[in-house]
Amino acid sequence: MSAVNPDFFPDWKKTLLASLYERTLRFMRGIKEDTNRYIDTYLTDEKKDLTPAQMAGARQAITEFIGSLPERYLASGTPQMVIKEFSLFLDFKQSGCAFSMEKHKDDTLSITIAANDRPGLLSGIVGVLSSRMFNIVSLRTFSSCDIGFIIDRIEIANVSALWWDGLEQLLKEEITAVAMGNPTTCIRQYPNKKSIFKPMLEVDNESKAQYTIFEIMAADRVGLLYDITRIFAYNSLNILLARVTTESGLAHDVFYVLNGSYKPQFDTIMTVMAGLWQTLN
């Protein structure tokens, strides 16, 4: 890819490819993530001065945090990332929402949010970012199985061209308002781009017993992800897992959704499909 077009293989794509290789290699070798490795790293780096009783309490807290999230969570990041998100979780328990943001040298921005899970939450967060013209190139969600919170990791590519002093604080305020159920952002509509690719929409209601899976491929544009997630929210569908990737102007998004604790009914699926198809075209 670099030989054909250097601009097609920027640093952030190189990082993703290297991460994919390393995780695939570990999987093929049968290496499973060890929860204790993350816990020991947390206790060593963050809790050196605790008494034995306090140390035991800290160990129990992070063990419960990791245990409440799906197994893929540990495979998705480094111990340092998990520890950082555990700290966000502790802040979330105090305030109802926690938010972190980190700018990288490759002109990308990482945003991590811990909040109470509910239908429409992801749509609201994406709407805030779309209103600022940000290009979301990656999105991963991790929903707890029993505590009722969700962790959203969002990667944005076109940061420097849109950044200004005070934007970080504004994003924090707007995303927090959405997470707390008090959205303040007005989202405009953006037209679809002309593309050589025809949009693709597939629904899988059989391969997973507990989810309905929507897979979408379409020409990317500002606001596309917001329009898609808004349709799910309007039909009271909760996104339990989202895998969002953008490559060379083509969005490839996969959503695992539920209606409450159950799969959506046939009529709901058909209504959502009609809305998505209209949005993609």
C-alpha positions in Angstrom: 0.0 0.0 0.0 2.8 2.4 0.8 4.5 1.7 -2.5 1.4 2.4 -4.5 0.4 5.5 -2.7 2.2 6.8 0.5 -0.8 8.9 1.4 -2.9 5.7 1.6 -0.8 4.3 4.4 -0.5 7.0 7.1 0.8 6.3 10.6 -2.5 5.6 12.2 -3.2 2.8 9.6 0.3 1.4 10.2 -0.4 1.3 13.9 -3.7 -0.5 13.4 -2.0 -3.1 11.1 0.8 -3.7 13.5 -1.7 -4.2 16.4 -3.8 -6.6 14.3 -0.7 -8.7 13.5 0.5 -8.9 17.1 -3.0 -9.9 18.4 -3.5 -12.4 15.6 -0.1 -13.9 16.3 -1.0 -14.3 20.0 -4.3 -15.9 19.2 -2.8 -18.4 16.7 -0.2 -19.4 19.4 -3.0 -20.0 21.8 -2.0 -17.2 24.2 -4.9 -16.1 26.3 -5.0 -12.8 28.2 -4.2 -13.3 31.9 -6.4 -11.1 34.1 -3.8 -11.2 36.9 -1.2 -9.5 34.6 -3.5 -6.5 34.4 -4.3 -6.5 38.1 -0.6 -6.8 39.1 0.3 -4.0 36.7 -2.4 -1.8 38.3 -1.4 -2.5 41.9 2.3 -2.0 41.1 2.0 1.2 39.2 -0.9 2.9 41.0 -1.2 1.4 44.6 2.3 1.1 45.9 1.6 2.7 49.3 -1.6 0.8 50.3 -1.9 -1.3 53.4 -2.5 -5.0 52.9 -6.3 -4.6 53.5 -6.5 -1.7 51.1 -4.5 -3.7 48.5 -7.0 -6.5 48.8 -9.8 -4.1 48.3 -8.2 -2.6 45.2 -7.5 -6.0 43.8 -11.2 -7.0 44.3 -12.4 -3.8 42.6 -10.4 -4.1 39.4 -11.2 -7.9 39.3 -14.9 -7.1 39.4 -14.5 -4.4 36.7 -12.7 -6.7 34.3 -15.1 -9.6 35.1 -18.1 -7.4 34.2 -16.9 -6.8 30.7 -16.8 -9.2 27.7 -13.8 -11.5 27.3 -12.7 -9.6 24.2 -12.1 -6.5 26.3 -8.7 -7.7 27.7 -7.6 -8.6 24.2 -8.4 -5.1 22.9 -5.7 -3.2 24.7 -2.6 -3.0 26.8 -2.6 -3.3 30.6 -2.0 0.5 30.7 -5.1 1.1 28.7 -7.2 -1.2 30.9 -5.9 0.6 34.0 -6.7 4.0 32.5 -10.2 2.8 31.8 -10.6 1.4 35.3 -9.8 4.8 36.6 -12.4 6.2 34.3 -14.9 3.7 35.7 -14.1 4.8 39.3 -14.8 8.4 38.2 -18.0 7.3 36.5 -19.2 5.7 39.7 -18.8 9.1 41.4 -20.2 11.4 38.8 -22.3 9.4 36.4 -19.9 10.0 33.4 -16.2 10.0 32.8 -14.3 11.3 29.8 -10.7 11.2 28.6 -9.0 12.6 25.5 -5.5 12.1 24.0 -4.0 13.6 20.9 -1.3 11.6 19.1 1.6 12.5 16.9 -0.1 10.9 13.8 -2.8 13.6 13.9 -5.3 11.3 15.5 -7.4 11.8 18.6 -8.5 9.1 21.1 -11.6 9.7 23.1 -12.8 7.3 25.8 -16.1 7.6 27.6 -17.5 5.6 30.5 -21.2 6.2 31.1 -24.5 4.5 31.9 -25.6 2.4 29.0 -29.0 3.3 27.3 -30.5 3.3 23.8 -29.4 6.5 22.0 -26.3 7.1 24.0 -23.9 6.2 21.2 -25.9 8.2 18.7 -25.7 11.3 20.9 -22.0 11.0 21.4 -21.4 10.5 17.6 -23.7 13.4 17.0 -21.6 15.8 19.1 -18.5 14.8 17.2 -20.2 15.0 13.8 -21.4 18.5 14.6 -17.7 19.5 14.9 -17.0 17.9 11.5 -14.7 15.2 12.9 -14.0 12.1 10.9 -14.5 9.0 13.1 -12.3 6.2 11.7 -12.7 3.7 14.5 -15.2 2.9 17.2 -15.3 0.1 19.7 -17.8 -0.4 22.5 -17.7 -2.6 25.6 -20.9 -3.1 27.5 -20.9 -4.5 31.0 -23.0 -7.6 31.6 -24.3 -6.7 35.1 -23.3 -3.2 36.2 -25.1 -1.3 33.4 -22.2 0.9 32.1 -20.5 1.1 28.8 -17.0 2.1 27.6 -16.8 3.7 24.2 -13.4 4.1 22.4 -13.4 6.5 19.5 -10.6 7.4 17.1 -10.7 10.5 15.0 -8.4 11.2 12.1 -8.6 14.8 11.0 -7.7 16.5 14.2 -5.3 19.4 13.5 -7.3 20.9 10.8 -10.3 21.4 13.1 -8.7 21.9 16.5 -8.8 25.2 18.3 -8.1 26.4 21.9 -11.0 25.5 24.1 -12.4 22.7 21.9 -11.4 20.0 24.4 -13.4 21.6 27.2 -16.4 22.2 24.9 -16.4 18.5 23.8 -16.2 17.4 27.4 -19.2 19.5 28.3 -21.3 18.4 25.3 -20.4 14.7 25.6 -21.1 14.8 29.3 -24.5 16.4 28.7 -25.4 13.7 26.2 -24.3 10.9 28.7 -26.4 12.5 31.4 -29.4 12.7 29.2 -29.3 16.4 28.5 -28.1 16.9 24.9 -27.5 20.5 23.8 -26.1 20.0 20.3 -28.1 20.5 17.1 -26.9 18.2 14.3 -27.3 19.3 10.7 -27.9 16.9 7.8 -25.1 16.2 5.4 -25.8 14.8 1.9 -24.4 11.5 0.7 -21.3 11.6 -1.5 -21.2 10.3 -5.0 -19.2 7.1 -5.0 -18.3 4.2 -7.3 -19.3 1.9 -4.5 -22.9 0.9 -4.2 -24.1 0.8 -0.5 -24.4 -2.7 1.1 -26.7 -3.6 3.9 -27.0 -7.1 5.5 -28.8 -8.4 8.5 -27.9 -11.5 10.3 -30.5 -12.8 12.8 -29.3 -16.4 13.1 -25.5 -16.7 13.8 -25.8 -15.1 17.3 -28.4 -16.4 19.7 -28.6 -13.1 21.7 -28.0 -10.4 19.0 -29.2 -9.2 15.7 -26.3 -8.1 13.5 -26.4 -5.2 11.0 -23.5 -4.9 8.6 -23.2 -1.8 6.4 -20.7 -0.7 3.7 -21.2 2.8 2.1 -19.3 5.8 1.0 -18.2 7.7 4.1 -19.3 11.2 4.8 -19.6 13.5 7.8 -22.6 12.6 9.9 -23.1 9.1 8.4 -22.4 7.3 11.6 -24.7 9.6 13.5 -27.5 9.0 11.0 -27.1 5.3 11.3 -27.0 5.2 15.1 -30.0 7.6 15.3 -32.1 5.1 13.4 -31.3 2.4 15.9 -32.1 4.7 18.8 -35.4 5.9 17.2 -36.5 2.2 17.1 -35.4 1.7 20.8 -32.6 -0.7 19.8 -29.5 -0.7 22.0 -26.1 -1.1 20.4 -24.2 -3.7 22.5 -21.2 -3.9 20.2 -20.1 -1.6 17.3 -17.1 -2.1 15.0 -16.7 1.0 12.9 -13.9 1.3 10.4 -13.2 3.8 7.6 -10.8 3.1 4.8 -10.2 5.2 1.7 -13.6 6.9 1.9 -15.5 3.7 2.5 -17.2 3.1 5.8 -17.6 -0.5 7.0 -19.7 -0.7 10.1 -21.0 -3.7 12.1 -23.6 -3.3 14.9 -24.8 -5.9 17.4 -28.2 -4.7 18.7 -30.9 -5.7 21.1 -34.4 -4.5 21.9 -34.2 -4.4 25.7 -32.9 -7.9 26.6 -34.2 -9.6 23.5 -33.7 -9.7 19.8 -35.7 -7.2 17.8 -39.0 -8.5 16.3 -39.3 -8.9 12.5 -41.3 -5.8 12.0 -38.7 -3.7 13.9 -35.9 -5.2 11.8 -37.7 -4.4 8.6 -38.4 -0.8 9.7 -34.7 -0.3 10.7 -33.6 -1.8 7.3 -35.9 0.6 5.4 -34.5 3.6 7.4 -30.9 2.6 6.9 -31.3 2.0 3.2 -32.9 5.4 2.8 -30.0 7.0 4.7 -27.3 5.1 2.7 -28.8 6.2 -0.6 
